[in-house]
Amino acid sequence: KRFGPSETEVTFEDLSRRWKADTRALSSYSKIFMHEAYQQIIGLGPVVLPLILRKLQAEGGHWFWALRSISRENPVPDGHQGKTQLMREDWVRWGQERGII
């Protein structure tokens, strides 16, 4: 039985908090996505997909680049590109269909 968060969950939450704090006032997507903490999250690989998807589902956020980079998929149809709420729904559905969340 596991009672506390895994090392990966702790690392993800720490990186996620740092990324959000450091990029909150930025408008440049390239600076947001190239932030060291965001890149480190991507570097954690597929093990963080459920964590990202749950965070996206609960809080929203700019997780689409990381999801595409890690999964090498894009479930967002052309008509939904740029429409954050629809993109969020597409990714959550993708995760649910695959049993990731």
N, C-alpha and C positions, 0 to 999 in steps of 0.2 A: 504494500500500500504506500502511496505517495501522499504526504501530508502538506508539503509546501511546494512553492514554485520550483521548476527545474532550473538548472543553471542557464539554459537557453532562454527561458522565460524572463529571468532576472536580467540577463544581458540585453534582450530585446527591449524590455521596459526602460532600462537605463538609457540605451541608445535612442529610443523613441522620444523620451523626455528631453534629452539633450538636443536632438534634431528639432523638435517643435519649439523649444525655447530659443534656439539660435536662429531659426528661420521665420519666426512669427511675423516679423516686420518686413520680410523680403517679398518683392513682387516678381523677381526673376526666377522663372521655373528652373533654369539651368543652375542657378546658385542653390536653389532648394534641393534639387535632385542630386547635385554633385557634392553636397555637404558630406563631410567625412562620416558622420554617424549614419546617415542614410545609406551610404555606400557600404558601410560595415554591416548594416542590416541585410542588404542584398547578399553580401558575402557569407552570411550565415546559411544561405541556401534554402532548399525546400522545407526544412524542418520548421521554418518560421511562417510558412504560408497560412496555417490555421490562426496563428497569432495576429498576423496582418489582417486577415479577413475578418476576424472577430472585432478587431479595433476599427476597421473600416465600417463594419455593420453598426457598431455602437456609437462611434464618434465621428465618422467621416474622415476626411483628411486626404492628402495628396499621395495615396499609396499606389496609384495605378502604374507608375513607372516601375516600382519595385515588383509588383505582382507580375507584370509582363516580363521583366528581366529574369525573375526566378522561375516562373512557370513556362516561359517560352511560348505562351499562348496569349490570345487576346479575344475574349468573348464579347467584346463591345462592338456591336454593328456600326457601320459608318454613320447612320442616322443618329446615333447616341453620342458620338465623339464630341467632346467639349461640354456635354450636359452632365454635370457632376452627379446629380441624383440618379439619373438613368444608368450611368457608368457604374455607380456604386451598386445598384440593384443587379446589374449584369454580372458583376464580379461575385457578389454574394450568392447569386443563383448558381454560378459556375462552381463555387466552393461547395455548396450544398449538394449539387448533382454528383460531385466526385467524392462525397463523404469526408471532405476536408474540414467542414464546419457543420 
